[in-house]
């Protein structure tokens, strides 16, 4: 073997050895104990924790974690976008779960600097919601229960889709607020559940765009689903009166403006199958004779 080639092989061996030594240990080599004190910074993750049987281990939640009812009895650690680092640290959790959101990144990083175990669990779209069920269950040592729950939710969603299969897709506007008009756009959870329920979202922009009344008139929705999420508690709901002025909109002319409960189809988590069933009963009432109810 010529000297240059021999030197090259020696360098490759040394480099490979150095990389192997520098590689961090795999997660499998560092098993973690099942957490006994959990703080949830996302309402959807709170619901999942209770649904997979870890509710008794939840020691802190946000002000918006209101389901199941037991969640409201847990100590509050601030809001979803502005959790209190000090309040979380004071609860001495061995696990903090949070979904990415506007404003909460700095708080999550601060908790990590305090030595807390912070696990990021995306839960925004339909698939992320189902994945979050299994991920949160795995973090709690309830893998089998998480898989079973996710499978049950998927089966119910499939059943809703089958129940409306072959029926015309109803052009629908899913409106989150009216002043200004903010709607659920493409690839959002409300739009995905609407499609499963037999509707067709008239908004083609991604995320949650602000749209003008002219765009609504041009899209000619036959159904308007109006959320109440933007109104403070106790304030009068006047969404129907807002839309009643625009009789050129087919949904208004046919009295198909439906005001929804605040969180219907907006909160990812174990209840998305409930949401799909309720939406299907609204979109295709002839097929689903039972009134939609939450």
C-alpha positions as CSV (number, residue, x, y, z in Angstrom):
1,X,0.0,0.0,0.0
2,X,1.5,3.4,-1.0
3,X,2.3,5.8,1.9
4,X,-0.3,8.5,0.8
5,X,-3.1,6.0,0.8
6,X,-2.0,4.5,4.1
7,X,-2.0,8.0,5.7
8,X,-5.5,8.7,4.3
9,X,-6.9,5.4,5.8
10,X,-5.3,6.3,9.2
11,X,-6.9,9.7,9.1
12,X,-10.3,8.2,8.3
13,X,-10.1,5.8,11.2
14,X,-9.1,8.5,13.6
15,X,-11.9,10.8,12.4
16,X,-14.5,8.0,12.7
17,X,-13.4,7.2,16.2
18,X,-13.6,10.9,17.2
19,X,-17.1,11.2,15.8
20,X,-18.2,8.1,17.6
21,X,-16.9,9.5,20.9
22,X,-18.5,12.8,20.3
23,X,-22.0,11.4,19.5
24,X,-24.4,11.9,22.3
25,X,-25.9,8.8,23.9
26,X,-29.2,7.6,22.5
27,X,-32.4,8.0,24.3
28,X,-32.7,4.3,24.7
29,X,-29.6,4.3,26.9
30,X,-31.2,6.8,29.2
31,X,-34.5,5.5,30.3
32,X,-36.6,8.0,32.3
33,X,-38.9,7.2,35.2
34,X,-42.6,7.8,34.7
35,X,-43.3,11.4,35.8
36,X,-45.3,11.8,39.0
37,X,-45.7,15.6,38.9
38,X,-46.8,17.0,35.6
39,X,-47.5,20.6,34.5
40,X,-49.5,21.2,31.3
41,X,-49.2,24.5,29.4
42,X,-51.7,23.6,26.7
43,X,-55.4,23.0,27.1
44,X,-55.4,20.2,24.5
45,X,-52.5,18.4,26.2
46,X,-54.3,18.7,29.5
47,X,-57.3,16.9,28.1
48,X,-55.0,14.2,26.7
49,X,-53.3,13.7,30.1
50,X,-56.7,13.1,31.8
51,X,-57.9,11.0,29.0
52,X,-55.0,8.6,29.2
53,X,-55.3,8.2,33.0
54,X,-52.6,10.6,34.1
55,X,-54.9,13.3,35.5
56,X,-54.0,12.6,39.1
57,X,-50.4,13.4,38.3
58,X,-51.3,16.8,36.9
59,X,-50.2,19.5,39.4
60,X,-50.5,22.6,37.3
61,X,-52.4,23.9,34.3
62,X,-53.1,27.2,32.4
63,X,-56.1,29.4,33.0
64,X,-57.6,28.1,29.8
65,X,-57.5,24.4,30.8
66,X,-61.2,23.9,31.5
67,X,-61.8,20.3,30.4
68,X,-62.4,17.8,32.0
69,X,-64.0,19.6,35.0
70,X,-61.3,18.2,37.2
71,X,-58.7,20.2,35.3
72,X,-60.2,23.4,36.6
73,X,-59.3,22.4,40.2
74,X,-55.6,22.3,39.5
75,X,-53.3,25.2,40.4
76,X,-53.0,27.8,37.6
77,X,-49.7,28.8,36.2
78,X,-50.8,31.7,33.9
79,X,-52.0,31.7,30.3
80,X,-51.2,29.7,27.2
81,X,-49.0,32.3,25.6
82,X,-47.6,33.8,28.8
83,X,-47.2,31.0,31.5
84,X,-45.4,32.0,34.7
85,X,-42.0,30.4,34.9
86,X,-41.9,31.1,38.7
87,X,-45.3,29.5,39.2
88,X,-44.2,26.4,37.3
89,X,-40.9,26.0,39.1
90,X,-42.6,26.4,42.5
91,X,-44.8,23.3,41.7
92,X,-41.6,21.1,41.4
93,X,-42.7,19.2,38.3
94,X,-40.7,16.4,36.8
95,X,-42.4,16.9,33.5
96,X,-43.7,20.0,31.7
97,X,-45.6,19.5,28.4
98,X,-46.3,22.4,26.0
99,X,-47.3,22.9,22.4
100,X,-45.6,25.6,20.3
101,X,-47.5,28.9,20.5
102,X,-47.1,32.6,20.0
103,X,-45.2,34.0,22.9
104,X,-44.5,30.8,25.0
105,X,-41.1,29.9,23.5
106,X,-39.1,32.2,25.9
107,X,-41.0,30.8,28.9
108,X,-40.3,27.2,27.9
109,X,-36.6,27.9,27.4
110,X,-36.5,29.6,30.8
111,X,-38.0,26.5,32.4
112,X,-35.4,24.4,30.7
113,X,-32.6,26.7,32.1
114,X,-34.1,26.1,35.6
115,X,-33.5,22.4,35.1
116,X,-37.0,21.3,34.3
117,X,-37.8,18.6,31.8
118,X,-39.8,20.4,29.1
119,X,-41.3,18.3,26.3
120,X,-42.6,20.0,23.2
121,X,-45.7,18.3,21.7
122,X,-47.1,19.9,18.5
123,X,-50.9,19.8,18.5
124,X,-52.5,22.0,15.9
125,X,-53.6,20.1,12.9
126,X,-55.7,16.9,12.8
127,X,-52.7,14.5,12.4
128,X,-50.7,16.4,15.0
129,X,-53.7,16.0,17.4
130,X,-53.7,12.2,16.9
131,X,-50.0,12.0,17.2
132,X,-50.1,14.1,20.4
133,X,-52.4,11.6,22.1
134,X,-49.8,8.9,21.6
135,X,-46.8,11.1,22.4
136,X,-48.3,12.4,25.7
137,X,-49.3,8.9,26.7
138,X,-45.8,7.6,26.0
139,X,-44.3,10.4,28.1
140,X,-46.5,9.3,31.0
141,X,-45.8,5.6,30.6
142,X,-49.3,4.9,29.3
143,X,-48.3,3.8,25.7
144,X,-51.0,1.2,25.3
145,X,-53.7,3.4,26.5
146,X,-52.6,6.2,24.2
147,X,-52.5,4.0,21.2
148,X,-56.0,2.7,22.0
149,X,-57.4,6.2,22.4
150,X,-55.9,7.4,19.2
151,X,-57.2,4.4,17.3
152,X,-60.7,5.0,18.7
153,X,-60.7,8.6,17.6
154,X,-59.5,7.7,14.2
155,X,-62.2,5.1,13.9
156,X,-64.9,7.6,14.8
157,X,-63.6,10.1,12.3
158,X,-63.6,7.5,9.6
159,X,-67.2,6.6,10.5
160,X,-68.2,10.3,10.2
161,X,-66.6,10.5,6.7
162,X,-68.4,7.3,5.6
163,X,-71.7,8.7,6.8
164,X,-71.6,11.6,4.4
165,X,-69.7,9.9,1.6
166,X,-71.4,10.6,-1.8
167,X,-73.3,13.6,-0.6
168,X,-72.6,17.0,-2.1
169,X,-69.8,19.0,-0.3
170,X,-71.5,22.0,1.2
171,X,-69.6,25.3,0.6
172,X,-68.9,26.6,4.1
173,X,-67.3,29.5,5.7
174,X,-65.8,28.8,9.2
175,X,-65.6,32.2,10.8
176,X,-63.7,32.8,14.0
177,X,-64.5,36.4,14.5
178,X,-66.4,39.1,12.7
179,X,-64.6,42.4,13.4
180,X,-62.5,42.0,11.4
181,X,-63.6,38.8,9.6
182,X,-61.1,36.0,10.5
183,X,-61.7,32.6,9.0
184,X,-60.2,29.1,9.2
185,X,-58.1,28.6,6.1
186,X,-56.5,25.6,4.4
187,X,-54.9,22.8,6.4
188,X,-56.2,24.1,9.8
189,X,-58.0,21.8,12.2
190,X,-61.4,23.4,11.7
191,X,-61.1,23.1,7.9
192,X,-59.9,19.5,8.2
193,X,-62.8,18.5,10.5
194,X,-65.2,20.4,8.2
195,X,-64.1,18.3,5.2
196,X,-64.6,15.1,7.2
197,X,-68.1,16.3,8.1
198,X,-69.0,16.8,4.4
199,X,-68.3,20.5,4.0
200,X,-66.1,22.3,1.6
201,X,-64.1,25.2,3.0
202,X,-64.6,28.3,0.8
203,X,-61.4,29.9,2.1
204,X,-58.3,28.6,0.2
205,X,-55.6,30.7,2.0
206,X,-53.6,28.9,4.6
207,X,-53.8,29.4,8.3
208,X,-56.3,31.9,9.6
209,X,-56.5,34.8,7.2
210,X,-58.3,38.1,7.5
211,X,-60.8,38.4,4.7
212,X,-63.0,41.1,3.4
213,X,-66.8,41.0,3.0
214,X,-66.4,41.1,-0.8
215,X,-64.4,37.8,-0.7
216,X,-67.2,36.2,1.4
217,X,-69.8,37.4,-1.1
218,X,-67.8,36.1,-4.0
219,X,-67.3,32.6,-2.4
220,X,-71.1,32.2,-1.9
221,X,-71.1,30.0,1.2
222,X,-74.2,28.0,1.7
223,X,-73.4,27.6,5.4
224,X,-71.6,29.9,7.8
225,X,-70.2,28.3,11.0
226,X,-69.6,31.2,13.4
227,X,-67.4,30.7,16.4
228,X,-67.8,32.7,19.6
229,X,-64.1,32.5,20.6
230,X,-63.3,36.2,20.2
231,X,-66.0,37.5,22.7
232,X,-65.2,38.1,26.4
233,X,-67.1,36.0,28.9
234,X,-70.6,37.4,29.6
235,X,-70.7,39.6,26.5
236,X,-73.8,39.4,24.3
237,X,-73.4,37.3,21.1
238,X,-74.6,39.2,18.0
239,X,-72.9,37.2,15.2
240,X,-76.3,36.3,13.7
241,X,-77.2,40.0,13.6
242,X,-73.9,40.8,12.0
243,X,-74.5,38.4,9.1
244,X,-78.2,39.1,8.8
245,X,-77.4,42.4,7.0
246,X,-75.9,40.5,4.0
247,X,-78.8,38.7,2.5
248,X,-76.9,38.3,-0.8
249,X,-74.9,35.5,0.9
250,X,-76.7,32.2,0.3
251,X,-76.2,31.0,3.9
252,X,-77.8,34.2,5.2
253,X,-80.7,34.0,2.7
254,X,-81.4,30.4,3.7
255,X,-81.0,31.1,7.4
256,X,-78.0,28.8,7.7
257,X,-75.8,30.8,10.0
258,X,-74.9,28.5,12.9
259,X,-73.3,30.0,16.0
260,X,-71.0,27.3,17.6
261,X,-69.8,26.8,21.1
262,X,-66.5,28.6,21.7
263,X,-64.2,25.6,21.4
264,X,-66.1,23.4,18.8
265,X,-63.6,22.2,16.2
266,X,-61.0,24.7,17.5
267,X,-59.2,22.7,20.2
268,X,-57.1,19.7,19.2
269,X,-57.2,16.7,21.5
270,X,-59.3,13.6,22.3
271,X,-62.6,15.4,21.6
272,X,-62.0,16.0,17.9
273,X,-64.2,13.1,17.0
274,X,-67.0,14.7,19.0
275,X,-66.4,17.8,17.0
276,X,-66.6,16.0,13.6
277,X,-69.8,14.3,14.6
278,X,-71.4,17.6,15.7
279,X,-70.3,19.3,12.5
280,X,-71.6,16.5,10.3
281,X,-75.0,16.9,12.0
282,X,-74.9,20.6,11.1
283,X,-73.6,20.3,7.6
284,X,-75.9,17.4,6.6
285,X,-78.9,17.5,9.0
286,X,-80.9,15.1,6.8
287,X,-78.3,12.4,7.3
288,X,-77.8,13.1,11.0
289,X,-81.3,13.7,12.4
290,X,-80.1,13.9,15.9
291,X,-79.4,17.6,16.9
292,X,-75.8,18.4,17.2
293,X,-74.8,18.8,20.8
294,X,-71.7,19.2,22.9
